[in-house]
Amino acid sequence: MSGKGFLPIFRQMADFLFPGDPPKRRVAVLFFDHILDRFIRQDSVGGSRLRRRTFVVVAALLFDAVLGDPPSRFHPVAWMGAWNGFFLGRAPQGSDAVSLLYGAGTTAAGAALAWLGGRWLGQKLRAWPYGWLVEAAVLSLVLAWRGLMRAGGAVAQELEDGDLRAARRQLGRHLVSRDVSRLDEGLVAAAAIESLAENTSDSVLAPLFWYGLGGLPAALVYRFLNTADAQMGYRDPAREWLGKCAARLDDLANWIPSRLTALLIVAAAPIAGGSRGTARRTRRLDARRTASPNAGHPMSAAAGALGIELEKRGQYRLGEGLPQPRPHDIRRSQKLLSASIVLGVLTAVSALFLTSIVRECCASHYAVRASQAARETENG
């Protein structure tokens, strides 16, 4: 079923948005119809695209939570990392312009391969009645919910055992790329919570957001850009211009997901014993203090929701004046961020099912009206 049954509604929306401007109204109607049709068109084995993607998202999260990641040789993110590493090791030594063009070319080529691979696989799976389960398994490979929470738990466990050196080692191995050798207990806990908050957006909610908009190809392209930025997006002499394209594209791709993640963290604050008001206020004041245009949003929201200060020496302090984090705050952040993920998925799924119900009701209504009009014409 297409979105044609919604055309009267689209016309009313266009009349409201562009009164007295027929050309813009026609463009708006076509735009609304195209977007809705992208979501509700039938797959080759029946069932709407919207409903299928809903099932895939839920199954992917369950796969990730229960099974975790496979060995690296079977992991698409590891393949993406190998691609970037191959070209990074062969980067030309020349001017900034040469480095910029080389990095942009390798990023564009990798993103194109990710898109084509996702598109080919998606088409194959839509022709199979149980292909959505395989699609969910593939999508779960670009998520890192289980791995992220386990990494945070490992740091918390070492701090709880009083082994600061081991906690630094776990932090540097799994969560951050900064020098951790001089961090005290509070700064180790802060760095772990910052990474968990940022990666809740980057490694869980953002891939799901892009999957919802563009299916498997969009999710794979997003994950490639995020991986390329993690490997090349540094402001050191070797990578300042080489990773410029990957860094900017990753910033663009994460602009909406990072802000949605912050809103979900604010909403979930009471689950971790925090205050929505403090979370909202800290995010409003501190979200732009980080060098990244996106990372500060979930990080500052988490600081406020947990009622703690998150500091990266020499760069920023989020929630300044609040208590320093302790090991148990890492555990609280795990609960907060997992609740944010679940809340986000439940909200999206509820909205999708509500949209599906409204669509069916509208389609039935207009089908009845069309049938009545046809009978009146025959009797006319």
C-alpha positions in Angstrom: 0.0 0.0 0.0 1.3 3.5 -0.8 0.7 6.8 0.9 -1.8 8.0 -1.7 -4.6 7.7 0.7 -3.0 10.5 2.8 -3.1 13.0 -0.1 -6.1 15.0 1.3 -4.2 15.3 4.6 -1.0 16.3 2.8 -2.9 19.0 1.0 -4.4 20.4 4.2 -0.8 20.5 5.7 0.5 22.2 2.6 -2.3 24.8 2.7 -1.4 25.5 6.3 2.3 25.8 5.7 2.1 27.8 2.4 -1.1 29.7 2.2 -1.5 31.6 -1.1 1.5 29.9 -2.7 0.3 27.0 -5.0 3.8 26.0 -6.3 5.2 25.5 -2.8 2.0 23.7 -1.8 2.4 21.2 -4.7 6.1 20.6 -3.8 5.2 20.1 -0.2 2.5 17.5 -1.1 4.9 15.6 -3.2 7.5 15.7 -0.5 5.2 14.4 2.2 3.9 11.7 -0.1 7.5 10.6 -1.0 8.6 10.4 2.7 5.6 8.5 3.9 5.8 6.1 0.9 9.5 5.4 1.7 8.3 4.1 5.1 5.1 2.3 4.3 5.7 0.7 0.9 5.4 -3.0 0.8 8.4 -5.3 0.9 8.6 -8.1 -1.6 7.5 -10.7 0.9 4.6 -8.5 2.3 4.4 -6.3 5.3 5.3 -2.6 5.5 8.8 -1.3 5.6 8.0 0.6 8.8 6.8 -2.6 10.6 9.8 -4.6 9.4 12.3 -2.0 10.6 10.6 -1.9 14.0 11.1 -5.7 14.4 14.7 -5.5 13.2 15.6 -2.8 15.7 14.2 -4.7 18.7 15.8 -8.0 17.6 19.1 -6.3 16.9 19.2 -4.9 20.5 18.4 -8.3 21.9 21.1 -9.9 19.8 23.6 -7.4 21.0 22.6 -7.6 24.7 22.6 -11.4 24.7 25.3 -12.4 22.3 27.7 -9.5 22.1 30.4 -9.2 19.4 31.8 -12.0 17.3 35.6 -12.4 16.7 37.1 -9.5 14.9 37.6 -11.5 11.7 33.9 -11.7 11.3 33.1 -8.2 12.5 32.2 -5.5 9.9 33.5 -2.7 12.1 36.9 -4.5 12.3 36.8 -4.6 8.5 36.2 -0.9 8.4 39.0 -0.3 10.8 41.3 -2.4 8.6 40.3 -0.4 5.5 41.1 2.9 7.3 44.4 1.5 8.7 45.5 0.3 5.3 45.2 3.7 3.7 46.3 5.6 6.9 49.6 3.7 6.8 50.1 4.7 3.1 49.1 8.3 3.4 51.3 10.6 1.2 53.7 13.0 2.8 52.9 16.3 1.2 51.0 19.5 1.6 47.9 19.9 3.6 45.8 19.9 0.4 47.2 16.6 -0.7 46.4 15.1 2.7 42.9 16.5 2.7 42.2 15.1 -0.8 43.7 11.7 0.1 41.7 11.4 3.3 38.5 12.6 1.6 39.0 10.1 -1.2 39.5 7.1 1.1 36.6 8.2 3.3 34.3 8.6 0.3 35.4 5.2 -1.2 34.8 3.4 2.1 31.4 5.0 2.7 30.4 4.1 -0.9 31.4 0.4 -0.3 29.5 0.4 2.9 26.4 1.8 1.2 26.6 -0.7 -1.7 27.2 -3.6 0.5 24.3 -2.7 2.8 22.0 -2.1 -0.2 22.9 -5.4 -1.8 22.4 -7.4 1.4 19.2 -5.6 2.2 17.7 -6.4 -1.2 18.7 -10.1 -0.8 17.2 -10.3 2.7 13.9 -8.7 1.7 13.3 -11.6 -0.7 13.5 -14.1 2.2 10.6 -14.5 4.7 13.0 -14.7 7.6 15.5 -12.3 6.2 14.6 -9.7 8.8 16.3 -11.9 11.5 19.5 -11.9 9.5 19.2 -8.2 9.0 18.8 -7.8 12.7 21.9 -9.8 13.3 23.9 -7.7 10.9 22.6 -4.5 12.5 23.5 -5.7 16.0 27.2 -5.9 14.8 27.3 -2.1 14.4 25.9 -1.6 17.9 28.0 -1.7 21.1 25.6 -1.7 24.0 26.8 -4.9 25.7 30.5 -4.1 25.0 30.2 -0.6 26.2 28.6 -1.5 29.5 31.1 -4.4 30.1 34.0 -2.0 29.5 32.6 0.5 32.0 31.9 -2.3 34.5 35.5 -3.5 34.2 36.8 0.0 35.2 34.3 0.2 38.1 35.3 -3.2 39.4 39.0 -2.4 39.4 38.3 0.9 41.3 36.1 -0.9 43.8 38.9 -3.4 44.4 41.3 -0.5 45.0 43.6 -1.2 42.0 44.0 2.2 40.4 46.7 1.0 38.0 44.5 -1.8 36.7 41.5 0.7 36.4 43.7 3.0 34.3 44.7 0.1 32.1 41.1 -1.0 31.5 40.1 2.6 30.8 42.9 3.2 28.2 42.3 -0.2 26.6 38.6 0.0 26.1 37.2 3.5 26.5 39.5 6.4 25.9 42.6 7.3 23.8 44.0 10.0 26.1 47.0 9.5 28.4 45.6 7.9 31.6 48.8 7.3 33.5 48.4 10.3 35.8 44.6 10.2 36.4 43.5 9.8 40.0 40.5 7.8 41.0 38.0 10.6 40.5 39.3 11.4 37.0 39.4 7.8 36.0 35.7 7.5 37.0 34.9 10.7 35.2 36.6 9.6 32.0 34.8 6.3 32.1 31.4 8.0 32.5 32.1 10.5 29.8 33.0 7.8 27.4 29.9 5.7 28.3 27.7 8.8 27.7 29.3 9.8 24.4 29.3 6.3 23.0 25.7 5.7 24.0 25.0 8.1 21.2 27.8 7.2 18.8 27.6 3.4 19.2 24.0 2.6 20.0 21.4 5.3 19.4 23.0 6.9 16.3 23.2 3.7 14.3 19.6 2.9 15.2 18.6 6.4 14.2 20.2 6.1 10.8 18.8 2.6 10.3 15.4 4.0 10.9 15.9 6.6 8.3 17.8 4.7 5.6 17.9 1.0 6.5 21.0 -1.1 6.6 23.0 1.0 4.0 22.6 4.1 6.1 23.5 2.4 9.4 26.7 0.9 7.8 27.7 4.2 6.3 27.2 5.9 9.6 29.4 3.3 11.4 32.1 3.6 8.8 32.2 7.4 9.2 32.3 7.0 13.0 35.1 4.5 12.8 37.1 6.7 10.3 36.8 9.6 12.7 38.0 7.5 15.6 41.1 6.5 13.7 41.9 9.7 11.7 40.0 12.6 13.3 42.8 13.9 15.5 44.4 17.3 15.5 48.0 16.2 15.4 50.5 17.0 12.6 50.0 13.6 10.9 46.2 13.5 10.9 45.0 17.1 11.1 44.1 17.3 7.4 44.0 13.6 6.6 41.0 13.0 8.8 39.3 16.4 8.3 36.6 15.0 6.0 35.8 12.0 8.2 35.6 14.2 11.3 33.3 16.8 9.7 31.0 14.1 8.2 30.9 12.3 11.6 30.0 15.6 13.3 27.1 16.1 10.8 25.9 12.5 11.1 25.8 12.7 15.0 24.3 16.2 15.2 20.7 15.0 15.7 21.4 11.7 17.5 23.6 13.3 20.2 20.9 15.8 21.1 18.2 13.1 21.1 20.4 11.1 23.4 20.8 14.0 25.8 17.0 14.4 25.9 16.6 10.7 26.7 19.3 10.9 29.5 17.4 13.9 31.0 14.2 11.9 30.9 15.8 8.8 32.5 17.6 10.7 35.3 15.2 9.6 38.1 16.0 5.9 37.3 19.6 6.6 38.4 18.5 8.5 41.5 19.0 11.9 39.8 17.1 15.0 39.0 15.7 15.9 35.6 16.0 19.6 36.5 19.7 19.3 37.3 20.3 17.3 34.2 18.4 19.8 32.0 20.2 22.8 33.6 23.7 21.3 33.4 23.2 20.4 29.7 22.0 23.9 28.9 25.0 25.5 30.6 27.8 23.0 29.6 26.9 21.3 26.4 29.1 23.6 24.3 32.2 23.4 26.6 33.7 20.5 24.8 35.8 20.7 21.6 33.3 18.4 19.8 30.0 20.0 18.8 28.2 16.9 19.8 29.9 15.0 22.6 29.1 17.7 25.2 25.3 17.1 24.9 25.1 13.6 26.3 28.1 14.1 28.6 26.7 17.2 30.3 23.3 15.7 30.5 24.8 12.6 32.2 26.8 14.8 34.6 23.6 16.6 35.7 21.5 13.4 35.8 24.1 11.8 38.1 24.8 14.9 40.1 28.6 14.8 39.6 31.3 16.9 38.0 33.0 15.4 34.9 36.4 17.0 34.2 39.0 16.5 31.5 42.0 18.5 32.8 42.9 21.5 30.7 39.9 21.2 28.5 36.5 21.2 30.3 34.5 20.8 33.4 30.9 19.7 33.1 28.7 20.2 36.1 31.3 22.4 37.8 30.8 22.6 41.6 29.1 19.2 41.8 30.8 16.3 43.8 33.6 14.4 42.1 32.5 11.0 40.8 33.3 7.8 42.7 33.4 4.2 41.5 29.7 3.6 42.3 28.8 6.5 40.0 30.1 4.4 37.0 27.5 1.7 38.0 24.8 4.4 38.2 25.8 5.7 34.8 25.4 2.2 33.4 21.9 2.1 34.7 21.1 5.6 33.5 22.4 5.1 30.0 20.9 1.6 29.5 17.6 3.1 30.6 18.0 5.9 28.1 18.6 3.4 25.3 15.5 1.3 26.3 13.4 4.5 26.7 14.5 5.7 23.2 13.6 2.4 21.5 10.3 2.1 23.3 9.4 5.7 22.3 10.3 5.1 18.7 8.5 1.7 18.5 5.4 3.2 20.1 5.5 6.1 17.6 6.0 3.7 14.7 3.1 1.4 15.7 0.9 4.5 16.3 1.8 5.7 12.8 0.9 2.3 11.4 -2.5 2.3 13.1 -3.3 5.8 11.9 -2.2 4.8 8.4 -4.5 1.8 8.4 -7.4 3.8 9.8 -6.9 6.5 7.2 -6.5 4.0 4.4 -9.7 2.3 5.4 -11.6 5.5 5.7 -10.6 6.7 2.2 -11.3 3.3 0.8 -14.8 3.4 2.1 -15.3 6.9 0.8 -14.0 5.9 -2.6 -16.4 2.9 -2.7 -19.3 5.1 -1.8 -18.4 7.6 -4.4 -18.2 4.8 -7.0 -21.6 3.5 -6.1 -23.1 7.0 -6.2 -21.6 7.4 -9.7 -23.1 4.1 -10.9 -26.5 5.0 -9.5 -26.3 8.6 -10.8 
